[in-house]
Amino acid sequence: MPSQSADTLRSRYAEQAASDLEQNRRRQQELTERIRVLKQEEALLQDILAVAERFEADGAAPSAHVPEQTRPTRRAPAVRAAAAAGPERTLKTRPKTAAKARKGKSRPVLLGDLLTDLLAAHEEPCTAKELREELLRAHPDREPTPQVVRNTLEALVAKSRVRRHKSERSVSYTLVRPERPAAEPVGVPGTEPAGHDA
């Protein structure tokens, strides 16, 4: 009888260990998936923060600068999954993410500023294509698409920093230069010209 009860006890321990092992594996998979989702959300938040800082500095419309891969709609399912997995954990990661994004990153020169610098060197109107080619030559590290250049120029037009010129099918741009004040008449302001008696 003692041998039979020992076998039963061993069998129960083995079943319990197998059950615990299976449960641990399932929990590990859930945690691995949650970590993956949180990493995706962190990357998305960093993208959103970088874009928001760019807009804050430039004041451009969102369509002008946001590359396809940084648009929030691309990763919306991951954000929803992370929120469902644990909103309290998601909220805790946001300030850290923002702090990381700000740490040690020098802000790149905005595309709008580069384009206005290029336009400043031209008296004649330039097309978006010409400006893009000039930009690629002057800044080989920057490779905006033609559409991004056009959108950025249109955002500058909306902010009255650039003027748009249309001729038939061609659209070109010039820099809006500040007007010089009109020259004041000769003489001391507030005095009557000599020779006029009151």
ZAMAR-199393 format. One record per residue (C-alpha): residue in three letters; x, y negated, z negated. Coordinates in pm, whole numbers, plus 50000, padded with zeros to 5 digits. Each point is the difference from the previous one (the first is absolute). Last residue first. Example, Ala and Ser with C-alpha at 12.3 -4.5 7.8 and 13.67 -1.06 7.14 Angstrom:
# residues 2
SER513675010649286/ALA498635034449934/
***
This chain:
# residues 198
ALA501893689354135/ASP502934991050218/HIS501375025650242/GLY503594993450112/ALA501665029249815/PRO498085032449986/GLU497855003249687/THR501305021949722/GLY498645033049867/PRO502615022550164/VAL503284982450079/GLY500554996150368/VAL500205022750303/PRO496935021450045/GLU500085034849842/ALA500995029550216/ALA497335027150014/PRO500575029349762/ARG501575030650160/GLU497645028850059/PRO500955033649850/ARG500745026050267/VAL497465026650086/LEU502155027250156/THR499065011050348/TYR498145030650123/SER499095017050326/VAL496985018150136/SER499885010850365/ARG496855011450178/GLU499114966050152/SER502024975049794/LYS499465000949626/HIS502124981449745/ARG499945008949626/ARG501484976149742/VAL502015012649701/ARG500024989849632/SER496294992150001/LYS499235028449753/ALA497785017150258/VAL502764995750259/LEU502445016749758/ALA497575029249967/GLU499805001550379/LEU503815001650018/THR500015028449746/ASN497355018950194/ARG501944996050324/VAL503245011949836/VAL498195029649840/GLN498485009150338/PRO503404998950174/THR501315024749740/PRO502404987249737/GLU503555013350018/ARG502164981349748/ASP503555012949942/PRO501044986550342/HIS499344964549878/ALA501144974550261/ARG499555023050300/LEU496765015349870/LEU498694965249916/GLU500774987150349/GLU498125029250152/ARG497084993949763/LEU499944962950081/GLU499945006850373/LYS497165025249959/ALA498004976349779/THR500224973750273/CYS502064968349957/PRO498904963650039/GLU502764975350091/GLU502024980549742/HIS501645031149863/ALA502345003549698/ALA497134994649755/LEU498205029650159/LEU502765023549881/ASP499834986349645/THR496195002850009/LEU500345036550105/LEU502455008249719/ASP497754983249743/GLY496945019450120/LEU501975032549986/LEU500724994449634/VAL503595000949879/PRO500405030249775/ARG499434996649623/SER502985012849805/LYS499085031549816/GLY501705004449663/LYS496895007049798/ARG496714987550148/ALA498845034150126/LYS501045016749677/ALA497994975149793/ALA496935005250218/THR500315037849968/LYS500424997949624/PRO496924977949974/ARG497985024850210/THR501015032749830/LYS497854995249689/LEU496884993750206/THR500465032850186/ARG500435019149673/GLU496724986349864/PRO498295007350331/GLY500785037149980/ALA499545025350277/ALA497004981950152/ALA502054968250040/ALA502845019850154/ALA497615016950243/ARG498484966350098/VAL503494985750055/ALA500995029850213/PRO496814997150205/ALA500734962750060/ARG503425006950147/ARG499584986650354/THR497314975449895/PRO502534980349795/ARG501834986350304/THR503725005249951/GLN500465025750279/GLU498294978250259/PRO502344970549945/VAL498474970449821/HIS501394967450135/ALA497414980350196/SER496975021349915/PRO500154987949641/ALA499644962850093/ALA503124980249916/GLY500574979749680/ASP503775004350037/ALA501175003949639/GLU496775014749867/PHE499625021050312/ARG503485014949953/GLU499345006149630/ALA496765017650090/VAL501785021450261/ALA502675010649750/LEU497365007249734/ILE497895020450242/ASP503015020650108/GLN501065005749638/LEU496425010049915/LEU499965024950286/ALA503315015449894/GLU498715003349643/GLU496775015550127/GLN501935025850197/LYS502145007749695/LEU496835003749791/VAL498565024450255/ARG503175021349997/ILE500084999649618/ARG496345011149992/GLU500735028450241/THR502945012049790/LEU497844997549686/GLU497245021150156/GLN502535025650122/GLN501605001849656/ARG496585004849839/ARG499255029350232/ARG503375015549920/ASN499404995649627/GLN496555016550027/GLU501485029450187/LEU502725004049737/ASP497464997649718/SER497855027350162/ALA503025022550055/ALA501124994449639/GLN496475007749870/GLU499805031750209/ALA503445011249880/TYR499104992149639/ARG496765019850034/SER501845029850149/ARG502624998949726/LEU497235000349736/THR498245029050170/ASP503265019350020/ALA500664993149628/SER496455011549919/GLN500605032850188/SER503335006649830/PRO498474993849654/MET497255025550083/
***
